[in-house]
């Protein structure tokens, strides 16, 4: 009998494999489909997302730069060897005869005019090399060549020898001007110059008027907004010591206005930083400074910025006033209050359009710094970190003595962790480019006009005189004048005010304010009585000493008492009797004790 066989049911894996094979067999991918699949994979995986984003940014900025340049050429009706229409499309598609020129102009703008680093030069070169290599399936990936007769381009414009030579120049410049790895600190003197320049372009009066009624002219309104932003942003960084990503990340909801709890109840801005870099956060293993989330200063520990005290206000460290004006100007221009999550220092397009949802890029902030510092006549190169370093150095070293901060205050305000090495913090405050620009070889000279200060300023004799100093000087002079015994020829006492060592004014020429203070009035009337007695005795030193031979042996007060008695003045009677009665009483008491 034949064996009965039964068919086995296929397993799940066999079913899947069969299904997959059958699908591929029945619906094979076309060449076009596979090509598209490969292109998608290349776009997705061939470059890191960050590189693609960076390259796209360089391409977009290059396009905008050339577009703006061509627009200006048309306005000015420039006539030269460059075809403006050809130049306008030189970086947007198939390379043309002006593509290399456009690349060199863009690189020169960024690296030599805006003074950006060699990393920017490398980024521009990488972005356009990649762009032309992939254009037309590699048609332009070879060595660059331009046919002068036909204007036809072969190869990659980013590989042109003249462009590569400019890249080398940018790298060499960056190396030659490179400092010791950190930014120049923005000093308060440099900030003073920047603010003066800004106010020369847009005065405070014009800014106040724009807050009340923004000008209709779009260009003027944009200019006023730009300078209001410079004044607020620069002082925000200098006072709060922000890193760039912390500064550009501030939203309107992070600025809360309140009233002080104590007299005189000043207005306060409570400022929180949504991106405060903390010791527990690192952007990567190398510790690069990145946009870290997780504030070291939470909502219950904001920075308190007070409205200024007019008599002690220093314009450069007053953040309240420019921030208040900037915010009110924005509200006036918008015609409404911004949303809580709108960016405080927002991006503004070249046409003046406000983008409340867009933060300023690092390049935009750097452009603002470059424009302001160069226009103010500052020769140094500053980066976006200049405010943090300059503000910290000012508060720790250069502020007026009463306004300097202790190291624990500096550490808190700057957001340095409690566990931060003291050496690290001190190097940050002291080990800067500026520390090597001056010489201290004359530090031990006791007569040096600009001797270096002690930490508390105790070594300087050239500081501003305080009210306490004037009070002490006044009291000292009064004591000396009251104890000095005059003679007829002593012109220091015969004429002039009591607070001047060598006066020229006679008593008749004294202004009223010299005689209104009690202690000064006593001296005035005493000198007046002395002068009248001097004239009565004949007006000469010999005749005065003949009438008062004891003048050189008694005090000024005793001499005035004698003159007053001779002129019939009655001594003051106290509740204890006349002076002679008190003197007699003391003699009796002394004799009684002796017995």
C-alpha positions as CSV (number, residue, x, y, z in Angstrom):
1,X,0.0,0.0,0.0
2,X,1.5,3.3,-0.9
3,X,2.4,5.7,1.8
4,X,0.0,8.6,2.2
5,X,1.8,11.9,2.2
6,X,0.4,15.2,3.4
7,X,1.7,18.7,2.4
8,X,3.3,20.7,5.2
9,X,1.9,24.2,5.9
10,X,4.6,26.8,5.2
11,X,6.1,28.6,8.2
12,X,5.6,32.3,8.8
13,X,9.2,33.1,7.7
14,X,8.7,31.1,4.5
15,X,5.4,32.9,3.9
16,X,7.2,36.3,4.3
17,X,10.1,35.3,2.1
18,X,7.7,33.9,-0.6
19,X,5.6,37.0,-0.4
20,X,8.6,39.3,-0.8
21,X,9.9,37.3,-3.7
22,X,6.6,37.2,-5.4
23,X,6.2,41.0,-4.9
24,X,9.6,41.7,-6.4
25,X,8.9,39.4,-9.3
26,X,5.5,40.8,-10.1
27,X,6.4,44.5,-9.5
28,X,10.1,45.1,-10.2
29,X,11.6,48.5,-9.5
30,X,12.3,50.6,-12.6
31,X,15.6,52.3,-13.3
32,X,14.0,55.7,-12.5
33,X,12.7,54.3,-9.2
34,X,16.0,52.9,-8.1
35,X,17.7,56.2,-9.1
36,X,15.2,58.2,-7.1
37,X,15.8,55.8,-4.2
38,X,19.5,56.3,-4.4
39,X,19.2,60.0,-4.5
40,X,16.9,60.0,-1.5
41,X,19.4,57.9,0.4
42,X,22.3,60.2,-0.6
43,X,20.4,63.2,0.5
44,X,19.5,61.5,3.8
45,X,22.7,59.8,4.8
46,X,25.6,61.1,2.7
47,X,26.1,64.2,5.0
48,X,25.3,64.8,8.6
49,X,22.2,67.0,9.2
50,X,24.3,69.7,10.8
51,X,26.6,69.9,7.8
52,X,23.7,70.1,5.4
53,X,22.1,72.8,7.4
54,X,25.3,74.8,7.6
55,X,26.0,74.5,3.9
56,X,22.4,75.6,3.1
57,X,23.0,78.6,5.4
58,X,26.1,79.7,3.5
59,X,24.4,79.2,0.1
60,X,21.4,81.3,1.2
61,X,23.6,84.1,2.6
62,X,25.7,84.1,-0.6
63,X,22.6,84.4,-2.7
64,X,21.2,87.3,-0.6
65,X,24.6,89.1,-0.7
66,X,24.9,88.9,-4.5
67,X,21.2,90.0,-4.9
68,X,21.8,93.0,-2.7
69,X,25.1,93.9,-4.4
70,X,23.4,93.8,-7.8
71,X,20.5,95.9,-6.6
72,X,23.0,98.6,-5.4
73,X,24.8,98.4,-8.7
74,X,21.6,99.1,-10.6
75,X,20.7,102.0,-8.4
76,X,24.1,103.6,-8.8
77,X,24.1,102.7,-12.6
78,X,27.6,101.2,-12.3
79,X,29.4,100.6,-15.6
80,X,32.4,98.3,-15.6
81,X,33.5,95.0,-17.0
82,X,31.0,93.0,-14.9
83,X,27.6,92.2,-16.4
84,X,25.2,92.8,-13.5
85,X,22.5,90.4,-14.9
86,X,25.1,87.6,-15.3
87,X,26.5,88.3,-11.8
88,X,23.0,88.1,-10.3
89,X,22.7,84.4,-11.3
90,X,26.3,83.4,-10.7
91,X,25.7,81.5,-7.5
92,X,22.2,80.1,-8.1
93,X,22.6,77.4,-10.7
94,X,24.9,76.5,-13.6
95,X,28.2,78.4,-13.2
96,X,28.9,81.3,-15.5
97,X,31.8,83.6,-16.2
98,X,31.2,85.6,-13.0
99,X,30.8,82.7,-10.6
100,X,34.4,82.9,-9.3
101,X,34.2,86.7,-9.0
102,X,31.0,86.2,-6.9
103,X,32.6,83.7,-4.7
104,X,35.6,85.9,-4.0
105,X,33.3,88.9,-3.3
106,X,31.3,86.9,-0.8
107,X,34.4,85.5,0.9
108,X,35.9,89.0,1.1
109,X,32.8,90.4,2.7
110,X,32.6,87.8,5.4
111,X,36.3,87.3,6.2
112,X,37.9,90.6,5.6
113,X,35.1,93.2,6.0
114,X,33.1,91.4,8.8
115,X,36.3,89.9,10.1
116,X,34.9,86.4,10.6
117,X,37.2,83.5,11.3
118,X,38.9,80.9,9.0
119,X,36.0,78.5,9.9
120,X,33.7,80.8,7.9
121,X,36.1,80.7,5.0
122,X,36.2,76.9,5.2
123,X,32.4,76.7,5.4
124,X,32.0,78.9,2.3
125,X,34.5,76.8,0.4
126,X,33.0,73.5,1.5
127,X,29.4,74.6,0.7
128,X,30.1,75.7,-2.9
129,X,32.5,72.9,-3.6
130,X,29.8,70.4,-2.6
131,X,27.1,72.3,-4.6
132,X,29.0,72.4,-7.9
133,X,30.4,68.8,-7.5
134,X,26.8,67.5,-7.3
135,X,25.4,69.8,-10.0
136,X,24.6,68.1,-13.3
137,X,25.6,64.7,-12.0
138,X,29.2,65.7,-11.5
139,X,29.5,67.7,-14.7
140,X,31.3,70.5,-12.9
141,X,33.3,68.5,-10.4
142,X,36.7,68.8,-12.1
143,X,39.3,71.5,-12.2
144,X,38.0,74.9,-13.1
145,X,38.5,76.5,-16.5
146,X,36.9,79.5,-18.2
147,X,36.9,79.9,-22.0
148,X,37.3,83.7,-22.3
149,X,36.0,83.8,-25.8
150,X,32.8,81.8,-25.3
151,X,32.3,82.4,-21.6
152,X,31.8,78.7,-21.1
153,X,32.8,77.2,-17.7
154,X,34.0,73.7,-17.1
155,X,34.9,72.3,-13.7
156,X,34.1,73.6,-10.2
157,X,34.4,77.4,-9.6
158,X,35.2,76.7,-5.9
159,X,38.4,75.0,-7.1
160,X,39.5,78.0,-9.1
161,X,43.1,78.9,-8.2
162,X,42.3,82.6,-7.5
163,X,39.5,81.6,-5.1
164,X,41.7,79.0,-3.3
165,X,44.4,81.6,-2.9
166,X,41.9,83.9,-1.2
167,X,41.0,81.0,1.1
168,X,44.6,80.7,2.0
169,X,44.8,84.5,2.7
170,X,41.8,84.2,5.0
171,X,43.4,81.3,6.9
172,X,46.7,83.2,7.2
173,X,45.0,86.3,8.4
174,X,43.1,84.3,11.0
175,X,46.3,82.8,12.2
176,X,48.1,86.1,12.3
177,X,45.4,87.9,14.3
178,X,44.4,85.0,16.5
179,X,44.7,85.8,20.1
180,X,45.0,83.4,23.0
181,X,41.8,81.6,22.4
182,X,39.3,84.1,23.8
183,X,37.6,87.4,23.0
184,X,38.8,90.9,23.7
185,X,36.9,92.1,26.7
186,X,34.6,95.0,26.1
187,X,35.8,97.7,28.5
188,X,33.5,100.3,30.0
189,X,35.5,103.0,28.1
190,X,34.9,101.2,24.8
191,X,31.2,100.7,25.6
192,X,31.1,104.5,26.4
193,X,32.4,105.2,22.8
194,X,29.9,102.9,21.2
195,X,27.0,104.5,23.1
196,X,28.2,108.0,22.2
197,X,28.4,107.0,18.5
198,X,24.9,105.5,18.6
199,X,23.5,108.6,20.2
200,X,25.1,110.7,17.6
201,X,23.1,108.8,14.9
202,X,19.8,108.5,16.9
203,X,19.6,110.9,19.8
204,X,17.8,110.0,23.0
205,X,15.3,112.7,22.2
206,X,14.5,111.2,18.8
207,X,14.2,107.7,20.4
208,X,11.7,109.1,23.0
209,X,9.7,110.8,20.3
210,X,9.6,107.5,18.3
211,X,8.3,105.7,21.4
212,X,5.4,108.1,21.5
213,X,4.8,108.1,17.8
214,X,6.9,105.9,15.5
215,X,8.0,107.7,12.3
216,X,6.1,106.9,9.1
217,X,9.3,106.5,7.1
218,X,10.2,102.8,7.1
219,X,13.9,103.3,6.7
220,X,14.2,105.8,9.6
221,X,12.0,103.6,11.8
222,X,14.2,100.6,11.1
223,X,17.3,102.7,11.9
224,X,15.9,103.9,15.2
225,X,14.9,100.3,16.2
226,X,18.4,99.1,15.3
227,X,20.1,101.7,17.6
228,X,17.6,101.0,20.4
229,X,18.5,97.3,20.1
230,X,22.3,98.1,20.1
231,X,21.9,100.1,23.3
232,X,19.8,97.5,25.1
233,X,21.6,94.4,23.7
234,X,25.1,95.6,24.4
235,X,24.3,96.6,28.0
236,X,22.2,93.5,28.6
237,X,25.3,91.4,27.8
238,X,27.6,93.7,29.8
239,X,25.5,93.8,32.9
240,X,24.1,90.3,33.0
241,X,27.3,88.7,31.5
242,X,25.4,86.6,29.0
243,X,26.8,84.2,26.5
244,X,25.5,84.7,23.0
245,X,23.0,81.8,23.0
246,X,21.7,82.9,26.4
247,X,21.2,86.5,25.2
248,X,19.4,85.6,21.9
249,X,17.2,83.0,23.7
250,X,15.5,85.5,26.0
251,X,11.8,85.8,25.5
252,X,9.4,88.6,26.5
253,X,8.0,86.3,29.2
254,X,11.5,86.3,30.8
255,X,11.3,90.0,31.6
256,X,8.9,90.7,34.5
257,X,8.4,94.2,35.8
258,X,7.7,94.8,39.5
259,X,7.9,97.4,42.2
260,X,10.6,97.4,44.9
261,X,9.6,96.3,48.4
262,X,11.6,99.1,50.2
263,X,11.6,102.8,49.9
264,X,11.9,104.6,47.5
265,X,10.1,101.7,45.7
266,X,12.0,101.6,42.5
267,X,10.9,99.8,39.4
268,X,12.6,96.5,38.9
269,X,13.1,94.2,35.9
270,X,13.3,90.6,37.1
271,X,15.2,88.8,34.3
272,X,15.5,85.1,33.9
273,X,17.6,83.3,31.4
274,X,15.9,80.2,29.9
275,X,19.2,78.9,28.6
276,X,21.7,79.5,31.5
277,X,24.7,77.2,31.1
278,X,25.3,75.1,34.2
279,X,28.1,73.0,35.5
280,X,26.2,69.8,35.0
281,X,25.5,70.5,31.3
282,X,27.9,70.1,28.4
283,X,27.0,70.5,24.8
284,X,29.5,67.8,23.8
285,X,32.4,65.8,25.3
286,X,34.8,68.7,24.5
287,X,32.7,71.2,26.5
288,X,31.9,73.4,23.5
289,X,29.8,76.4,24.4
290,X,26.3,75.4,23.0
291,X,22.7,76.2,23.6
292,X,22.1,74.3,26.8
293,X,18.7,73.9,28.3
294,X,18.4,73.8,32.1
295,X,19.0,77.1,33.8
296,X,21.4,77.4,36.7
297,X,19.2,80.4,37.9
298,X,15.6,79.2,38.1
299,X,12.5,81.3,38.1
300,X,12.8,82.0,41.9
301,X,16.4,83.5,41.4
302,X,16.1,86.1,38.7
303,X,18.5,88.9,38.0
304,X,17.1,92.0,39.5
305,X,17.8,95.2,37.4
306,X,16.7,98.4,39.2
307,X,15.7,101.8,37.8
308,X,18.8,104.0,38.1
309,X,19.6,106.4,41.0
310,X,20.3,109.7,39.1
311,X,23.1,110.9,41.4
312,X,25.1,107.7,41.2
313,X,24.0,106.3,37.8
314,X,26.7,105.2,35.4
315,X,25.2,105.2,31.9
316,X,27.1,102.1,30.7
317,X,25.9,99.9,33.6
318,X,22.3,101.2,33.5
319,X,20.4,98.3,31.8
320,X,17.0,99.4,33.0
321,X,16.6,102.5,31.0
322,X,17.7,101.2,27.5
323,X,15.8,97.9,28.0
324,X,12.6,99.8,29.0
325,X,12.9,102.1,26.0
326,X,13.6,99.3,23.6
327,X,10.6,97.3,24.8
328,X,8.3,100.3,24.6
329,X,9.6,101.1,21.1
330,X,8.8,97.6,19.9
331,X,5.3,97.8,21.3
332,X,4.8,101.2,19.7
333,X,5.9,99.9,16.3
334,X,3.8,96.7,16.5
335,X,0.8,98.5,17.9
336,X,0.3,95.7,20.4
337,X,2.0,93.8,23.1
338,X,4.2,90.9,21.9
339,X,3.3,87.3,22.8
340,X,5.0,85.8,25.9
341,X,7.0,83.4,23.8
342,X,8.1,86.0,21.3
343,X,11.9,86.6,21.0
344,X,13.1,89.8,22.8
345,X,16.0,90.5,20.5
346,X,14.3,89.3,17.3
347,X,15.6,89.1,13.8
348,X,14.9,92.0,11.4
349,X,15.1,91.5,7.6
350,X,17.1,93.8,5.3
351,X,13.8,95.4,4.3
352,X,12.9,96.2,8.0
353,X,10.4,93.4,8.5
354,X,10.2,92.2,12.1
355,X,10.3,88.5,12.8
356,X,9.2,88.0,16.4
357,X,9.5,84.2,16.2
358,X,13.1,84.2,14.9
359,X,16.2,84.6,17.1
360,X,19.1,86.6,15.8
361,X,21.8,84.3,14.4
362,X,25.3,84.5,15.8
363,X,26.4,86.1,12.5
364,X,23.7,88.8,12.9
365,X,24.9,89.6,16.4
366,X,28.5,89.6,15.2
367,X,27.6,92.0,12.4
368,X,25.9,94.3,14.9
369,X,29.1,94.3,17.1
370,X,31.4,94.9,14.1
371,X,29.3,97.8,12.8
372,X,29.0,99.5,16.2
373,X,32.7,99.1,17.3
374,X,34.2,100.1,13.9
375,X,31.9,103.1,13.5
376,X,32.8,104.1,17.1
377,X,36.5,104.1,16.1
378,X,37.5,101.0,18.1
379,X,40.5,99.1,16.6
380,X,40.1,95.9,18.5
381,X,38.3,92.8,17.3
382,X,35.4,91.8,19.4
383,X,33.3,88.6,19.4
384,X,29.9,87.9,20.9
385,X,31.7,86.8,24.1
386,X,33.2,90.3,24.7
387,X,30.3,91.5,26.9
388,X,30.5,88.6,29.4
389,X,34.2,88.9,29.8
390,X,34.2,92.7,29.9
391,X,31.3,93.0,32.4
392,X,32.9,90.5,34.8
393,X,36.3,92.2,34.7
394,X,34.6,95.6,35.3
395,X,32.7,94.5,38.4
396,X,35.7,92.7,39.9
397,X,38.5,95.1,39.1
398,X,37.6,98.4,37.5
399,X,34.3,99.5,39.0
400,X,34.3,102.3,41.6
401,X,35.5,100.9,44.9
402,X,32.0,100.9,46.5
403,X,30.6,99.1,43.4
404,X,33.1,96.3,43.1
405,X,32.0,92.8,43.8
406,X,33.5,90.0,45.9
407,X,34.5,86.8,44.2
408,X,31.4,84.9,45.5
409,X,29.2,87.6,43.9
410,X,31.1,87.3,40.6
411,X,30.7,83.5,40.7
412,X,26.9,83.7,41.3
413,X,26.2,86.5,38.8
414,X,28.3,84.8,36.1
415,X,26.7,81.4,36.6
416,X,29.9,79.6,37.5
417,X,29.3,76.5,39.5
418,X,30.2,76.3,43.2
419,X,32.6,73.5,42.4
420,X,34.3,75.5,39.6
421,X,38.1,75.7,40.1
422,X,39.2,79.0,41.6
423,X,42.1,79.0,39.2
424,X,39.7,78.7,36.3
425,X,37.7,81.7,37.5
426,X,40.7,83.9,38.2
427,X,42.2,83.1,34.8
428,X,38.9,84.1,33.2
429,X,39.0,87.4,35.1
430,X,42.7,88.2,34.9
431,X,44.4,86.1,32.2
432,X,43.4,88.1,29.2
433,X,44.9,89.8,26.2
434,X,44.7,93.2,27.9
435,X,46.9,92.0,30.8
436,X,49.9,91.9,28.5
437,X,49.3,95.2,26.7
438,X,50.6,97.4,29.5
439,X,53.8,97.5,31.5
440,X,54.0,97.5,35.3
441,X,57.8,98.0,35.6
442,X,57.3,101.2,37.6
443,X,55.0,99.7,40.1
444,X,57.2,100.5,43.1
445,X,57.5,104.3,42.2
446,X,55.8,106.1,45.1
447,X,55.5,109.3,43.0
448,X,54.1,107.6,39.9
449,X,51.1,109.6,38.6
450,X,49.2,106.5,37.6
451,X,50.3,103.9,40.2
452,X,48.3,100.6,40.0
453,X,45.6,100.4,42.6
454,X,45.2,97.9,45.4
455,X,42.1,95.7,45.1
456,X,40.3,98.2,47.4
457,X,41.9,101.2,45.8
458,X,43.8,102.0,48.9
459,X,47.0,102.7,46.9
460,X,45.7,105.5,44.8
461,X,45.9,109.2,45.6
462,X,44.2,110.3,42.4
463,X,40.7,108.9,43.1
464,X,37.7,111.2,43.0
465,X,37.3,113.1,46.3
466,X,34.2,112.0,48.2
467,X,31.8,114.0,50.4
468,X,33.4,112.4,53.5
469,X,36.8,113.6,52.3
470,X,35.5,117.2,52.0
471,X,33.8,117.1,55.4
472,X,37.1,115.9,57.1
473,X,39.1,118.6,55.3
474,X,36.6,121.3,56.4
475,X,36.7,120.2,60.0
476,X,40.5,120.1,60.0
477,X,40.7,123.7,58.6
478,X,38.2,125.0,61.1
479,X,40.2,123.6,64.0
480,X,43.5,125.1,62.7
481,X,41.9,128.5,62.2
482,X,40.3,128.5,65.6
483,X,43.6,127.7,67.3
484,X,45.8,130.1,65.4
485,X,47.0,133.3,67.1
486,X,46.9,136.2,64.7
487,X,49.1,139.2,64.3
488,X,48.3,142.4,62.4
489,X,50.3,141.4,59.4
490,X,48.8,137.9,59.0
491,X,46.9,138.4,55.8
492,X,45.6,134.8,55.9
493,X,43.3,135.9,58.8
494,X,42.8,139.6,57.9
495,X,41.1,139.0,54.6
496,X,39.3,136.3,52.7
497,X,37.1,133.3,53.3
498,X,38.0,130.8,56.1
499,X,38.1,127.7,53.8
500,X,40.9,129.1,51.5
501,X,44.5,128.8,52.6
502,X,45.8,131.9,50.7
503,X,42.7,134.2,50.0
504,X,42.7,137.3,48.0
505,X,39.2,138.5,48.9
506,X,38.6,141.2,51.5
507,X,35.8,140.7,54.1
508,X,33.6,143.1,52.0
509,X,33.9,140.8,49.0
510,X,32.8,137.5,50.8
511,X,29.7,136.0,49.2
512,X,26.7,135.3,51.4
513,X,27.1,131.6,51.4
514,X,30.5,131.9,53.3
515,X,28.7,133.5,56.3
516,X,25.6,131.4,56.5
517,X,27.1,128.3,58.0
518,X,27.3,128.6,61.8
519,X,31.0,127.8,62.2
520,X,32.0,130.0,59.3
521,X,29.8,132.9,60.5
522,X,31.5,132.8,63.9
523,X,34.9,133.2,62.2
524,X,33.6,135.9,59.9
525,X,32.4,138.1,62.8
526,X,35.5,137.4,64.8
527,X,37.7,138.6,61.9
528,X,35.5,141.6,61.5
529,X,35.9,142.6,65.1
530,X,39.6,142.1,64.9
531,X,39.9,144.2,61.8
532,X,37.9,147.1,63.4
533,X,40.2,146.9,66.4
534,X,43.3,146.9,64.1
535,X,42.0,150.1,62.4
536,X,41.1,151.7,65.7
537,X,44.7,151.2,67.0
538,X,46.2,153.0,64.0
539,X,46.2,150.4,61.2
540,X,49.8,149.2,61.6
541,X,51.3,146.2,63.2
542,X,53.4,148.2,65.6
543,X,50.5,150.3,66.9
544,X,48.3,147.2,67.3
545,X,51.0,145.3,69.3
546,X,51.5,148.4,71.4
547,X,47.9,148.3,72.4
548,X,47.8,144.5,72.7
549,X,51.3,143.3,73.6
550,X,50.0,139.9,74.7
551,X,48.6,139.2,71.2
552,X,51.5,136.8,70.3
553,X,51.2,134.9,73.6
554,X,47.5,134.2,73.8
555,X,45.0,132.2,71.6
556,X,42.8,133.7,68.9
557,X,39.7,133.2,71.1
558,X,41.3,134.9,74.1
559,X,42.3,137.9,72.0
560,X,38.8,138.2,70.6
561,X,37.3,138.0,74.2
562,X,39.7,140.8,75.3
563,X,38.6,143.0,72.3
564,X,35.0,142.3,72.9
565,X,35.4,143.3,76.6
566,X,37.2,146.5,75.7
567,X,34.3,147.4,73.4
568,X,31.7,146.9,76.2
569,X,30.4,143.5,75.2
570,X,28.9,141.6,78.1
571,X,30.0,138.0,78.5
572,X,27.3,135.3,78.2
573,X,25.7,134.4,81.5
574,X,24.9,130.8,82.0
575,X,22.8,129.1,84.7
576,X,26.1,128.5,86.6
577,X,26.9,132.3,86.8
578,X,29.4,134.6,85.1
579,X,32.8,133.3,84.1
580,X,34.5,135.1,87.0
581,X,32.0,133.6,89.4
582,X,32.6,130.1,88.0
583,X,36.4,130.6,88.3
584,X,36.1,131.8,91.9
585,X,33.9,128.8,92.7
586,X,36.4,126.4,91.3
587,X,39.3,128.0,93.4
588,X,37.2,127.5,96.5
589,X,36.5,123.9,95.7
590,X,40.1,123.2,95.0
591,X,41.2,124.8,98.3
592,X,38.5,122.8,100.2
593,X,39.8,119.6,98.7
594,X,43.4,120.5,99.6
595,X,42.4,121.0,103.2
